[in-house]
Amino acid sequence: MKIAVLGATGQTGQHLVQQALQQGHTVTAVVRSPEKVTVQHDNLKVVKANIFSSDSLKDNFKDQDVVMSCLGFPTSFFSGVTGYTLSMHAMVKAMREAKVNRLITMTSWYTEPNSGTQSSYMIRFLLLPMIRSVLTNMFQMEQFLQTTNDIEWTVVRPPGLRNQPASALDFLTHEGYFVPDNSGIPVGSAVARGDVARFMLSLLNNNTWIKKAVAIATK
Ligand SMILES: NC(=O)c1ccc[n+]([C@@H]2O[C@H](COP(=O)([O-])OP(=O)(O)OC[C@H]3O[C@@H](n4cnc5c(N)ncnc54)[C@H](OP(=O)(O)O)[C@@H]3O)[C@@H](O)[C@H]2O)c1
């Protein structure tokens, strides 16, 4: 398949690009700093574009089968985070203009403000308040995607991310804001970035999660 990847220079995005190329896909890495892409491959094209401008994105989306995003933006206590929604609005507009309708993007567990009540005290009272501005904007982006009728989107929600390559572990999935065990308690607290990329790519052959947000964990 032909895949346009945003956030290709990021820690998860790099795994996604590598694995996509290994699987025989053709990748267009849409980045702001092309010099940051160190991988070279016959099936990899690196283009510079502005993720907040549909005009800048649309030509790079032409002829692509799918747009995949591993974009990330830092927390902000004072002004709020807007990168997720602003970039997604530009991406969706550009996808419409380029006639691409499949989108796979990542957010996080606990984007919904009240969804963390079953998590550990550390996560609930320390981590979630610290990253709330990011989670809030991810949630707004998820809500925006739900209003798009023409886009076949999937939101992948991982827990914490570990800097590790893909494993062969089975995935646990749940259509919700985290993966619960039988008692409703979140299962695990982190996955390898390589496994998030592996799961995102597995969606290319699986329509189960179209127009859905899926929380993931590994067994
Ligand atoms: N950390 C965790 O435990 C955790 C848990 C769950 C979910 N998440 C979320 O998962 C996603 C991926 O995380 P990660 O750690 O792999 O991300 P990351 O390493 O921080 O990478 C972020 C990517 O976004 C790109 N980006 C940011 N601002 C941009 C801009 N203005 N224009 C163009 N590109 C821009 C970066 O490009 P540059 O290289 O040019 O900066 C980079 O490619 C993030 O949304 C993160 O919040 C994280």
The ligand as an ORCA input file, in Angstrom:
! r2SCAN-3c Opt
* xyz 0 1
  N       4.685      9.204     26.143
  C       3.725      8.345     26.395
  O       3.812      7.538     27.340
  C       2.484      8.339     25.548
  C       1.452      7.477     25.881
  C       0.333      7.409     25.032
  C       0.259      8.215     23.909
  N       1.273      9.093     23.634
  C       1.139      9.911     22.427
  O       1.594      9.152     21.334
  C       2.007     10.034     20.272
  C       3.383      9.619     19.778
  O       4.289      9.693     20.854
  P       5.863      9.676     20.585
  O       6.516      9.692     21.904
  O       6.191      8.650     19.596
  O       6.009     11.110     19.876
  P       7.317     12.011     19.680
  O       8.533     11.173     19.716
  O       7.223     13.179     20.613
  O       7.131     12.519     18.180
  C       6.232     13.530     17.871
  C       6.232     13.710     16.364
  O       5.356     14.807     16.043
  C       6.064     15.694     15.176
  N       5.633     17.075     15.342
  C       5.355     17.737     16.482
  N       5.031     19.021     16.211
  C       5.114     19.147     14.850
  C       4.906     20.219     13.946
  N       4.535     21.425     14.393
  N       5.093     19.998     12.622
  C       5.463     18.767     12.184
  N       5.676     17.705     12.983
  C       5.504     17.901     14.295
  C       7.516     15.564     15.603
  O       8.337     16.078     14.586
  P       9.838     16.619     14.891
  O      10.692     15.382     14.946
  O      10.133     17.489     13.742
  O       9.780     17.334     16.209
  C       7.612     14.055     15.777
  O       7.739     13.430     14.524
  C       1.964     11.439     20.870
  O       0.760     12.075     20.476
  C       1.958     11.174     22.364
  O       1.353     12.226     23.107
  C       2.388      9.149     24.401
*
